[in-house]
Amino acid sequence: MTGFTDGEWHRLHPLTPLLRGGITFVAIAGFLLYNVRDILIDMAFGGRGGESEPLLWLYESEYFWLAVLALVVGLALVIVGYYLAWRMNTFRITDEVLEVRSGVLFRRNRKGRLDRIQGINIARPFFARLFGAARLEVNVAGQDANIKLDYLTSAAADELRRDILRLASGTRVAEAQARAEQEVLLGDDGQPLPRTAGVSHLIDQRVHELLAPELDPGLAPPESVVTMHMGRLIGSLLLSGFSVFVLALVAGIAWGVAATGSYLFLIGVLPALIGTSSFYITRFTRSLRYSIAGTPDGVRIGFGLLSTSNETLPPGRIHSIQVTQPLLWRPAGWWEIKVNRASTSSAKGAAGQANTTILPVGNLDDVRKVFALVLPDHVDDGSMALFERGLRSTGGADGFVNSPPRARWYLWFSRRRNGFAMLPGVVVLRQGAVWRQLTIVPQARMQSVAVSQGPVFRALRLASLRVHTVAGPISPSLSAVDSAEAVRFFREVADAAILSSSADTSHRWRSGEATA
Amino acid sequence: MTEHLDLPEIAWRRVSPRYIVVDLVGGLLFGLIVVGAGAVVAYFIGLAWLWAVVAAVAVVFVVAIALTPRRVRAIGYQLRDDDVLFRRGILYQRFVAVPYGRMQLVDINRGPLARALGLSELKFVTAAAATGVVIPGLAEADAEELRDRLVALAESRRAGL
């Protein structure tokens, strides 16, 4: 146990105001220091620099001491304000809830039930990493429904996440006590890190934290980690749809210059260059140290090179999974995996977009490993073989109920790959012959199911299926299915959804294990 | 015309025939506003083909309004042991099944005309925005009884998200 989970109120990292202000503080301090330095040099050597400098002018005017006084008072007010904000910002964790109080004039109290947690994210912006601090964010379902603890010491954030997940998982105190024996040292006041160990130790620790792999091998089984190869990452970026767009742009500009003989077209190049390179750099640095691993409390996904984020999704928090393959990736056999989840994390994913991509790029083997992590109850040899056929098969009798031949008027190329399959616990939808796509929805997470038919489909005896899940990048649906099969799908899935959700205990995912 | 989608084993409960009036008046008003606005624009611009567009829109509205009674009769719902089934549409058919445990809340809405006729509209909200199940044209007492029953059922079968 960390000192945090005792049900008492605790404060955040003392450097929180500085870290929240972040780079702005550094910039202002640097600017002031730079100007003051000139003045100090002038005072010492009696020289005269640029006469127009505002600070110099102020120094020579009669209001100088008044200005200094205003500055000191202003600074004091800011410091007192931040100190009060830090002092009033407290949190506590009981067996049932996480509660945060904040605000000086406008008080705010936010309470989240632990069994409603959808994910816990630990973000370490680069500036905060230098100070060994981290931001812990507890996500629950809904918009703007995150509980943020910024900042904590890095080690404390990891411990706290583990403890919150343990409390949320429904395991009881006996296991917690067994774990407590192997704890690192923590102060009584909840401010960990033994500072008595001296500065060199502290620096060692910072360096270690900066260089350490994102996943602590003690907390996650390393054999399940998918490794990101730099060559593959660069290749996947170069072969993305965005690269095609960039190439088209370059070709257009080159043609424009060659055809008109004027270099007017090059004016647009610089902003375009900045935009494209920042896109590539963001994706690259986010994904380079990508990691994914299974822990007893869910899947842990890490992103980021300088600013890192590292998120744990407890079991049963993934509402659907989609594997896609752009056409350009097919020769290399690469895939991308996205998920739908009920919460919105403020941490950014692989491309600075919403954090729903759980595998930026990987080969079939990586896809298999990720499936095993995110669908632990539904993956065995049989289902994995079906998933693989869903990914790579060209269609036909491969375990999927595909669209009938009369659907070719609607689906010109993908008719033979357009189908569904039902396994115990999951619904599998497959689409696309050019842009291949496989969607898996755990039945215990489905919200509802619909079948619909318009006049054109009625004439062709076809129908559309749709499985409703929480909002996200995936909307699982299938069109142009044989209408009798669609009705059968509707009946079976409606029944299966009820059975699966009543048998599902993942909101207290470990409550079966511990009986103490 | 080939056969419609159907679940023959379900004994569908239908909505009140009075709802036809509500739907008719609503459709008429909307149609008059759209066609009227189109006619004004066409009058001031004075292009012949614009009048043709307005006329086509008017025909579509007339057909849609003429089909209102059939459309209302096609709305059906059924409370099964563990879920609600809902259907609507003739030309564009839609069937939805929502397990009780997935219901986040139940809304009752009453428009001015529906209220005058003693009707209510029941709306189910799940965590998925696309579920979109709205049963119109229920007698007020039925709607409230149905809501209380659904809330009780949802409570007894509550699951996570």
Interface residues (C-beta under 8 A of the other chain):
Chain A: D115 R116 Q118 A141 G316 H319 A342 A444 R445 M446 Q447 S448 V449 A450 V451 S452 Q453 G454 P455 R458 A459 R461 A463 R466 H468 T469 V470 A471 S475 S483 A486 V487 F490 R491 V493 A494 A497 I498 S501 S502 D504 S506 H507
Chain B: M1 T2 E3 H4 L5 D6 L7 D82 D83 L85 G89 L91 Y92 Q93 R94 F95 V96 A97 V98 P99 G101 R102 T126 A127 A128 A129 A130 T131 V133 R157 A159 G160 L161
